[in-house]
């Protein structure tokens, strides 16, 4: 019974944790805490290539985590200082 649960829940978990640029472009991202690159991140205006965030064609931060379970939030990490920051989807 446990194996059946694992086989069913694992693909659902992997699907819910995946991300792509289209999901990040829905809405905008408001600053929460930590590393700050602006009050709002809007991936329609800011460029995201793989996991790197570019502002004015300059790499600024890495997208290290995307949570989409209960509340949508992203965690970014500075390329210069390794400081992390959180932004929440609105």
N, C-alpha and C positions, 0 to 999 in steps of 0.2 A: 504494500500500500504506500509506503514511504517513497519507494522508487518511482511509482506512478506520479505522485505529487511533484517530485523533483523534475521528472521529465516534462511535465506540463507547465510548471511554474518557471523553469529556467528560460525557455524561449520568450515567455511573456516579460520576464525581467530584462532580458537583453534588448528586446524591442523597445521597452519603455525608457531605457537608459541611453539609447542611441540619439545622436543629434546630427543635424545638418544645417546648412546655412539658412534654409527656408524657415525652419523653426525659430531661429534666432532673429530673423527679420520681422516676425510677427510682433507688433507692438514696439515698445522701447524699454530700455533698462535703466532704472533709477539707482543712484548711488546708495549703498547701504552702510558699509564700513570698510576700514583698512585703506589699501592703496587707491588713490584717487586720480582718475584721468578726466573727470568732468562730472557734472551733475547728472547728465543723461548720456547713455550710449544708444545710438540708433544705427543698426547695421545696414540700413538703407543708405546712410551717409558715410559711416565709417567702414573701412574695408576689412574683411576677415578672409585670410588666406590660410587654409589648413587650420592651425590653431593659433595663428599670430594675428593680433589686432594692429591695423595700420591707421594712423591719423596723419593726413597730408602726406601720404606715401612714405611715412617714416614708421618703422616697427616700434611699437610702444610696449605691448604686453602680450602675454600668452594666455589663452583660454585654457584653464586647467581643469575646470569642473563645470558640468551643466546638469542641474537637478530639475527634473520635470515631474516629480511624483505628486506632492501636495501643493507646494508653492514653487513657482519657477524662479530659479536664481542661478547666476553664474559666478564663478570664482575666477579672478584673473590674477596673474603674477607679473610683476614688473620685470622687464628685461635687464634693468640696471641694478636693482637693489634686492631682488628676490622677495620683496614685500608683496603680500596678497591682499586683495580687496574683493568685496562682494557687491553685486548689483542685482536688483530684483525686477522681474518683468512686470510691466504695467500695461 
